[in-house]
Amino acid sequence: MGVIIKQSAYASIINYIGVAVGAVNMIFLFPEFLGQEGLGLYKAVISMAIVLSPFAQVGLARSTLRYFPRFNKGPNSSGRFFTFVLILAFFTISLFIGLFQLVDQWVFGFFEKNAAELIDQYWLIIILAAVMVYISIFEAYFKAQLNVVIPTFMREFFLRILSSLLAFIYFLDIISFEWFLRLSIATYALSLVLLIVILLFKGQLHFNFSIFHLKTPFIKEMMKYAVFIMAGAIGAVIVLQIDQLMVTGFLGLKENAIYVIAFFMGTVIEIPKRSISQMSDAIIANAFENERLDEVKKIYKQSSINQLILGSFVFILVVINLDNIYAIMPKGDVYSSGKWIVVLVGLSKLIDMGFGVNSEIIISSKHYKSNIYFVLILAALTIGLNVLLIPKYGLTGAALATFTSVFLFNLIKMIYIYYILQFQPFSIHTLTTIVLSGLCFYIMSILPQLSNPILNGAYLTILTFVIFGILMLVFKPSKEITKIIQPIRDKLKL
């Protein structure tokens, strides 16, 4: 767990810096620079590409993470395996583009009434989806070598900084909105190139085109695994993106702008999970490969309690500051209708964190095939609930659909892991954390407020740090969190 904590710490710092940049973009720059409809279209293009990319990737990123340890015995062996993956990705992308032509009118027809502008970006979306396939594969290659810092930096900071610059250039009328979209896609391609260059510079990327030396039984095993994993990847993007696309299709681009800003604020809560999951991924895969189930169980429990504590803290910070955030953002009176979206999406992220690294465990185990059934359940729940709730409850209906599907999805996975491995992520400390978090939130909600939103935000944030930190130190629900907080208390001589 030492490697996980170290890399996660660095990645978390980058994640939070990236979130700060993303917050500036989503709360201040994009609403002002792009306008409501422009923001809705920009985010819909990105979401559509994210949804399509797993179909083109066919589970190759996850396969890289799973099978790389088997070939990590020297440049020739690892190079042969990774070259095979890269070549295979080219063929899967080509196959996807060809097959998608058969259904593209049906898919994009959903947006014809309320978001016809999205249809005009058809080929930009296809190109971005293809680039995302290779980005995912190279990110998996970094993770397989226990390095999440560089891909995290590229994804969470680099791309966001470039989008800020492009939005500003568009605002100055130097480029058209069409060129803003094209250059936004180009930034993803640049990110991919930089990932490759960094690997070459570090001497960690090797090519070996003698791929036919790979044994046929292994290729069959990997392809079988990849197809099943594709379903898992599709399920993940359905949870994260399909609601935004369905909001766009049902309600239009302007409503999507309100939703994506609120959704962004809700997803801030899961930042600690991203870093922990990224590093746990490789460790869990290696533990299963070497049949160390005790290590898997330990990571499962640690990830659950630590993610729950960190997520609860961020959730409280976000929710108590909602009025302050909307008060200082441009056109906040328009976007403030998304408050309940923030709460519901935030709770769904908190639930997902509290259940621990269950997806990583299932996908890395010999029972990975069962993941396809969970994904089918998730897809049916998410799409069905969105279709049912968005027309009736609007934006709040989309958030409620996300909350319900995430909870049920995680509950089913937890039950399944207990059935096959006989361990689960919760303990008495889970209940302690929930009670302490509720107490902290209650205290913060009854405190007097300041009239200035900036000063009020700073005041509430500082008090949350102090109250939540004291509760964690006194009741000690997590040894790892206590070790982090204790030195801070000692330095401040509290």
C-alpha positions, 0 to 999 in steps of 0.5 A: 500500500506504500506505493499506492499512498505515495503515487496517490498523494502526488496524483491527488495534488495534481487532481486538486490543482486540475479541479481548481482549473476546472472550477475556474473554467466551469464556474467563471470562464465558460459561462461567460466566454462560451455562453449557455448554448455554446457550453452545452454544445461543447460538453455534449461533443466531449460526452458523445466521444467519451460514450463512443470510445469504449466501443472502439477500444474493445477493452484494450486499455484494461487488457494492457493493465491486466497482461502487462505484468506477464510480459514485463520481463524485458524490452523485447517481451514487453515491447512485443505485447504493447506493439500488438495492443497498439496495432490491434487498436488501429483495427478495432477503431477502423471496424467501429467506424465502419459499423457505426455507419449502420446506426449513426442516423438512429443514434444522432436522430435523438438530438434532431429536435432539441440539439441539431447542432450536435449532429453537425459535429459528427466527424469531430466526435468520431475523431475525438473518440479514436484519439481517446482510445489511444490515450486510454491505452497509454494511460493504462501502460503508465499505470501498469508501471505504477506511474499515475502522476504523468497521465493524471497531469495530462488529463486533469491539468494540461487539457483544462489549461488549454481549454481555458486558453482556447475559450479566451481566444474565442471570447476575443473573437480571434477564432470562430466557435467551429474552430474552438471545437476543432482546436479543442479536439486537437488538444487531446491529440497533443496530449497523446503525442506528449504521453508517447514522447515522455515514455520514449524519453524515459526509455520505457516505451519499446516496440517489437513487431515480431507480434506473431511470436505471441502464442495463439492461446494467449491471444484468444484469452486476451481477446475474450477478456477484452470483449467482456471488459468492453462491457464494463467500460461501456457501463462506466461511461453510461453512468458518467455521460449518458445523463448529459446526452439525454438531457441534451436530447430531451431538454436542449443545449441550454439545459445541458449547460446548467446540468454539466456545471452542477454535475461538475461540482458534484463530481469534485467529491470523487477526486480522492477515489480517482487517485486511489483507484488508479494505483489500486488497479495495478496492485489488485491485478498483480495480487490476483495474478499471484493469488494474494487474496489477503492483499485484495481484501486489505485494499478493498477495506482500506479503499472503502473507509478512506474514500468515504472519509475523504469524500464526506469531507469534500461533500460537506465543503461543496454543499455548504458553499453552494450559495456562495458559489452561485452568488459569485459566478457569472449568470449565477441566477440562471445556473443556480437551478442546478443546486439539487443536481449537485447534492444528488450527484455528490451523494451518488459519488459518495456512495460509489466511494464508500463501496470501495474498489469493487469494480477493480476487484471484479474485473481483475479476478477470474470472475471478470466475465460476470461484469457484462451482466452487471453492465447490462443491469446498469445500462438498463437502470440508467437509461430507463430511469433517465427516460422515465424521470427527465421528461417528468422532473427535468434536470433533477430527474437526471440527477435522481436517475444517476443516484439510484442507478449508482447505488443499486449498481454498487450494492449488487457488486458488493453482494457478488464479491461477498458471494465469490470471495467471502469479504466485504468492505464495511466495518463499524468504522463505516457507521462511525464515519457516516455519523461524524460526517452528519454531525459535522454537516449539521454543525456547519448548517446552523452556523451564522452566515456572513453577507459577503459570499467570498468571506463567507466561503472562506469562513465556512471552509476553514471551520469545516477543516477544523471541525471535521479534522477534530472529529477524525482525530478524536474517533480515529475511524481510519489509521491512514487518515489519522497518520495524515492529520496527526502531523498537521495537528502537531505542527500547529500545536493544537 
